[in-house]
């Protein structure tokens, strides 16, 4: 699992229980998955098609720092399937795990667009 983004839990991110609001965390996960997929598929018109069961395992509190990790589990014809884990950066305790997020690259008409990718590519390798 590669952890790409860190977030600092601030007062505006909390629910009435004083812990990280699940909707805020899902927003961050969706954005991270979209950015990752756009870069991998080289298509700015990449959207979220599916997100599997979201398993909240622990809470994050104000002042804590979390990190969002993604792994590619499958390259489809026009899609990229990711697995996600969010954890507390200091304790390494898992906050949430999502087994499957499917991102789909679209063409100019909003239809799935084949990408021809079969493996993860790093930008440094594309710039050679």
C-alpha atoms as an extended CHARMM CRD file, in Angstrom:
* protein
*
       128  EXT
         1         1  UNK       CA              0.0000000000        0.0000000000        0.0000000000  PROA      1               0.0000000000
         2         2  UNK       CA              1.3580000000        3.3990000000       -0.9690000000  PROA      2               0.0000000000
         3         3  UNK       CA              0.2950000000        6.2420000000        1.2890000000  PROA      3               0.0000000000
         4         4  UNK       CA              0.0060000000        9.4400000000       -0.7290000000  PROA      4               0.0000000000
         5         5  UNK       CA             -1.8170000000       12.0910000000        1.2470000000  PROA      5               0.0000000000
         6         6  UNK       CA             -1.8750000000       13.2610000000        4.8190000000  PROA      6               0.0000000000
         7         7  UNK       CA             -4.6990000000       15.1790000000        6.4550000000  PROA      7               0.0000000000
         8         8  UNK       CA             -4.7130000000       17.0050000000        9.7660000000  PROA      8               0.0000000000
         9         9  UNK       CA             -8.0380000000       16.6250000000       11.6000000000  PROA      9               0.0000000000
        10        10  UNK       CA             -9.3860000000       20.1200000000       12.3460000000  PROA      10              0.0000000000
        11        11  UNK       CA            -12.5160000000       21.2830000000       14.2130000000  PROA      11              0.0000000000
        12        12  UNK       CA            -14.5000000000       21.7110000000       10.9750000000  PROA      12              0.0000000000
        13        13  UNK       CA            -13.8960000000       18.0150000000       10.1680000000  PROA      13              0.0000000000
        14        14  UNK       CA            -15.6270000000       16.6830000000       13.2930000000  PROA      14              0.0000000000
        15        15  UNK       CA            -19.0360000000       15.0920000000       13.8500000000  PROA      15              0.0000000000
        16        16  UNK       CA            -21.2160000000       15.7110000000       16.9430000000  PROA      16              0.0000000000
        17        17  UNK       CA            -19.2550000000       12.9640000000       18.7400000000  PROA      17              0.0000000000
        18        18  UNK       CA            -16.0450000000       14.9880000000       18.3830000000  PROA      18              0.0000000000
        19        19  UNK       CA            -14.4470000000       12.5260000000       15.9690000000  PROA      19              0.0000000000
        20        20  UNK       CA            -13.7710000000       12.7100000000       12.2450000000  PROA      20              0.0000000000
        21        21  UNK       CA            -17.0300000000       12.9690000000       10.2670000000  PROA      21              0.0000000000
        22        22  UNK       CA            -17.3200000000        9.9520000000        7.9560000000  PROA      22              0.0000000000
        23        23  UNK       CA            -18.6270000000       12.0720000000        5.0840000000  PROA      23              0.0000000000
        24        24  UNK       CA            -15.5620000000       14.2980000000        5.2130000000  PROA      24              0.0000000000
        25        25  UNK       CA            -13.2850000000       11.2450000000        5.1640000000  PROA      25              0.0000000000
        26        26  UNK       CA            -15.1650000000        9.7620000000        2.1960000000  PROA      26              0.0000000000
        27        27  UNK       CA            -14.7960000000       13.0850000000        0.3650000000  PROA      27              0.0000000000
        28        28  UNK       CA            -11.0210000000       12.9590000000        0.9100000000  PROA      28              0.0000000000
        29        29  UNK       CA            -10.8450000000        9.3120000000       -0.1910000000  PROA      29              0.0000000000
        30        30  UNK       CA            -12.8860000000        9.9650000000       -3.3420000000  PROA      30              0.0000000000
        31        31  UNK       CA            -10.7220000000       12.9440000000       -4.2430000000  PROA      31              0.0000000000
        32        32  UNK       CA             -7.5070000000       10.9760000000       -3.6420000000  PROA      32              0.0000000000
        33        33  UNK       CA             -8.7810000000        8.0470000000       -5.7500000000  PROA      33              0.0000000000
        34        34  UNK       CA             -9.8130000000       10.4230000000       -8.5430000000  PROA      34              0.0000000000
        35        35  UNK       CA             -6.4610000000       12.2130000000       -8.6110000000  PROA      35              0.0000000000
        36        36  UNK       CA             -4.5780000000        8.9130000000       -8.5870000000  PROA      36              0.0000000000
        37        37  UNK       CA             -6.7210000000        7.4560000000      -11.3850000000  PROA      37              0.0000000000
        38        38  UNK       CA             -6.5230000000       10.6210000000      -13.5200000000  PROA      38              0.0000000000
        39        39  UNK       CA             -2.7350000000       10.4800000000      -13.3630000000  PROA      39              0.0000000000
        40        40  UNK       CA             -2.5470000000        6.7250000000      -14.0200000000  PROA      40              0.0000000000
        41        41  UNK       CA             -5.0740000000        6.7410000000      -16.8760000000  PROA      41              0.0000000000
        42        42  UNK       CA             -3.8430000000       10.0880000000      -18.2220000000  PROA      42              0.0000000000
        43        43  UNK       CA             -7.4640000000       11.1670000000      -18.5570000000  PROA      43              0.0000000000
        44        44  UNK       CA             -8.8570000000       14.2110000000      -16.6960000000  PROA      44              0.0000000000
        45        45  UNK       CA            -12.4000000000       12.9230000000      -17.3270000000  PROA      45              0.0000000000
        46        46  UNK       CA            -12.1400000000       10.0980000000      -14.8050000000  PROA      46              0.0000000000
        47        47  UNK       CA            -15.0590000000        9.4610000000      -12.4610000000  PROA      47              0.0000000000
        48        48  UNK       CA            -15.9780000000        7.2230000000       -9.5440000000  PROA      48              0.0000000000
        49        49  UNK       CA            -18.1860000000        4.3340000000      -10.6860000000  PROA      49              0.0000000000
        50        50  UNK       CA            -18.2730000000        2.1370000000       -7.5980000000  PROA      50              0.0000000000
        51        51  UNK       CA            -17.1680000000        2.0390000000       -3.9980000000  PROA      51              0.0000000000
        52        52  UNK       CA            -17.5460000000       -1.1970000000       -2.0340000000  PROA      52              0.0000000000
        53        53  UNK       CA            -18.4670000000       -1.5760000000        1.6060000000  PROA      53              0.0000000000
        54        54  UNK       CA            -16.7890000000        1.0330000000        3.7660000000  PROA      54              0.0000000000
        55        55  UNK       CA            -15.5340000000       -0.4830000000        6.9960000000  PROA      55              0.0000000000
        56        56  UNK       CA            -14.8610000000        2.0770000000        9.7370000000  PROA      56              0.0000000000
        57        57  UNK       CA            -12.5130000000        0.3510000000       12.1840000000  PROA      57              0.0000000000
        58        58  UNK       CA            -11.5400000000        3.2060000000       14.5090000000  PROA      58              0.0000000000
        59        59  UNK       CA            -12.0880000000        6.9240000000       15.0060000000  PROA      59              0.0000000000
        60        60  UNK       CA             -9.8050000000        9.8880000000       14.3780000000  PROA      60              0.0000000000
        61        61  UNK       CA             -9.8330000000       12.8420000000       16.7360000000  PROA      61              0.0000000000
        62        62  UNK       CA             -9.0770000000       16.5270000000       16.3740000000  PROA      62              0.0000000000
        63        63  UNK       CA             -5.3650000000       17.2070000000       16.0610000000  PROA      63              0.0000000000
        64        64  UNK       CA             -4.4980000000       13.7470000000       14.7680000000  PROA      64              0.0000000000
        65        65  UNK       CA             -2.8970000000       13.2520000000       11.3800000000  PROA      65              0.0000000000
        66        66  UNK       CA             -4.1810000000       10.5630000000        9.0620000000  PROA      66              0.0000000000
        67        67  UNK       CA             -2.7900000000        9.2260000000        5.8130000000  PROA      67              0.0000000000
        68        68  UNK       CA             -4.6500000000        7.8490000000        2.8100000000  PROA      68              0.0000000000
        69        69  UNK       CA             -3.1920000000        4.8350000000        1.0250000000  PROA      69              0.0000000000
        70        70  UNK       CA             -4.1410000000        3.3370000000       -2.3220000000  PROA      70              0.0000000000
        71        71  UNK       CA             -3.1720000000        0.2060000000       -4.2120000000  PROA      71              0.0000000000
        72        72  UNK       CA             -4.1720000000       -0.7460000000       -7.7350000000  PROA      72              0.0000000000
        73        73  UNK       CA             -5.8180000000       -4.1580000000       -7.7410000000  PROA      73              0.0000000000
        74        74  UNK       CA             -6.9720000000       -4.3350000000      -11.3740000000  PROA      74              0.0000000000
        75        75  UNK       CA             -6.7500000000       -2.5890000000      -14.7200000000  PROA      75              0.0000000000
        76        76  UNK       CA             -9.9750000000       -2.9210000000      -16.7020000000  PROA      76              0.0000000000
        77        77  UNK       CA            -10.5200000000       -1.8500000000      -20.3050000000  PROA      77              0.0000000000
        78        78  UNK       CA            -11.5860000000        1.6770000000      -19.3390000000  PROA      78              0.0000000000
        79        79  UNK       CA            -11.2910000000        1.4130000000      -15.5630000000  PROA      79              0.0000000000
        80        80  UNK       CA             -8.8860000000        1.2010000000      -12.6830000000  PROA      80              0.0000000000
        81        81  UNK       CA             -9.7890000000       -0.6400000000       -9.4650000000  PROA      81              0.0000000000
        82        82  UNK       CA             -8.1970000000        0.5260000000       -6.2360000000  PROA      82              0.0000000000
        83        83  UNK       CA             -8.0370000000       -0.6450000000       -2.6370000000  PROA      83              0.0000000000
        84        84  UNK       CA             -7.8610000000        2.0200000000        0.0710000000  PROA      84              0.0000000000
        85        85  UNK       CA             -6.7340000000        2.1680000000        3.6660000000  PROA      85              0.0000000000
        86        86  UNK       CA             -6.7610000000        5.2240000000        5.9000000000  PROA      86              0.0000000000
        87        87  UNK       CA             -4.6860000000        5.0860000000        9.0390000000  PROA      87              0.0000000000
        88        88  UNK       CA             -3.4570000000        7.2210000000       11.9050000000  PROA      88              0.0000000000
        89        89  UNK       CA              0.0610000000        8.2300000000       10.9210000000  PROA      89              0.0000000000
        90        90  UNK       CA              1.4320000000        8.0530000000       14.4600000000  PROA      90              0.0000000000
        91        91  UNK       CA             -0.1610000000        4.8290000000       15.7270000000  PROA      91              0.0000000000
        92        92  UNK       CA             -0.5980000000        3.1080000000       12.3250000000  PROA      92              0.0000000000
        93        93  UNK       CA             -4.0880000000        2.1230000000       13.5080000000  PROA      93              0.0000000000
        94        94  UNK       CA             -6.4780000000        1.5880000000       10.5800000000  PROA      94              0.0000000000
        95        95  UNK       CA             -9.3720000000        4.0510000000       10.5520000000  PROA      95              0.0000000000
        96        96  UNK       CA            -11.1720000000        2.8090000000        7.4570000000  PROA      96              0.0000000000
        97        97  UNK       CA            -10.6460000000        0.1710000000        4.7810000000  PROA      97              0.0000000000
        98        98  UNK       CA            -12.3210000000        0.0140000000        1.3740000000  PROA      98              0.0000000000
        99        99  UNK       CA            -11.6430000000       -3.0960000000       -0.6750000000  PROA      99              0.0000000000
       100       100  UNK       CA            -12.7750000000       -1.7790000000       -4.0470000000  PROA      100             0.0000000000
       101       101  UNK       CA            -13.0500000000        1.6500000000       -5.6590000000  PROA      101             0.0000000000
       102       102  UNK       CA            -13.6390000000        1.5700000000       -9.4140000000  PROA      102             0.0000000000
       103       103  UNK       CA            -12.6320000000        4.6460000000      -11.3820000000  PROA      103             0.0000000000
       104       104  UNK       CA            -13.5950000000        4.9460000000      -15.0720000000  PROA      104             0.0000000000
       105       105  UNK       CA            -12.0230000000        7.1530000000      -17.7160000000  PROA      105             0.0000000000
       106       106  UNK       CA            -14.5490000000        8.7830000000      -20.0380000000  PROA      106             0.0000000000
       107       107  UNK       CA            -14.3930000000       10.1420000000      -23.5680000000  PROA      107             0.0000000000
       108       108  UNK       CA            -15.7190000000       13.5110000000      -24.7520000000  PROA      108             0.0000000000
       109       109  UNK       CA            -19.2610000000       12.0510000000      -24.8800000000  PROA      109             0.0000000000
       110       110  UNK       CA            -19.2020000000       10.7200000000      -21.3200000000  PROA      110             0.0000000000
       111       111  UNK       CA            -18.7820000000        7.0950000000      -22.3980000000  PROA      111             0.0000000000
       112       112  UNK       CA            -16.0650000000        4.7510000000      -21.0510000000  PROA      112             0.0000000000
       113       113  UNK       CA            -12.8080000000        5.2360000000      -22.9470000000  PROA      113             0.0000000000
       114       114  UNK       CA            -10.3090000000        2.3890000000      -23.3040000000  PROA      114             0.0000000000
       115       115  UNK       CA             -6.9400000000        3.3160000000      -21.8220000000  PROA      115             0.0000000000
       116       116  UNK       CA             -4.6360000000        0.4550000000      -22.8190000000  PROA      116             0.0000000000
       117       117  UNK       CA             -2.8610000000        0.4300000000      -19.4400000000  PROA      117             0.0000000000
       118       118  UNK       CA             -1.8120000000       -2.8000000000      -17.7540000000  PROA      118             0.0000000000
       119       119  UNK       CA              0.4550000000       -1.6530000000      -14.9210000000  PROA      119             0.0000000000
       120       120  UNK       CA              1.1640000000        1.2630000000      -12.6190000000  PROA      120             0.0000000000
       121       121  UNK       CA              3.2120000000        3.9980000000      -14.2300000000  PROA      121             0.0000000000
       122       122  UNK       CA              5.1870000000        6.6200000000      -12.3540000000  PROA      122             0.0000000000
       123       123  UNK       CA              5.4440000000       10.1410000000      -13.7390000000  PROA      123             0.0000000000
       124       124  UNK       CA              9.2520000000       10.0550000000      -13.4590000000  PROA      124             0.0000000000
       125       125  UNK       CA              9.2220000000        7.1050000000      -15.8920000000  PROA      125             0.0000000000
       126       126  UNK       CA              6.9960000000        8.9440000000      -18.3850000000  PROA      126             0.0000000000
       127       127  UNK       CA              9.3460000000       11.9270000000      -18.4800000000  PROA      127             0.0000000000
       128       128  UNK       CA             12.3540000000        9.9790000000      -19.7880000000  PROA      128             0.0000000000
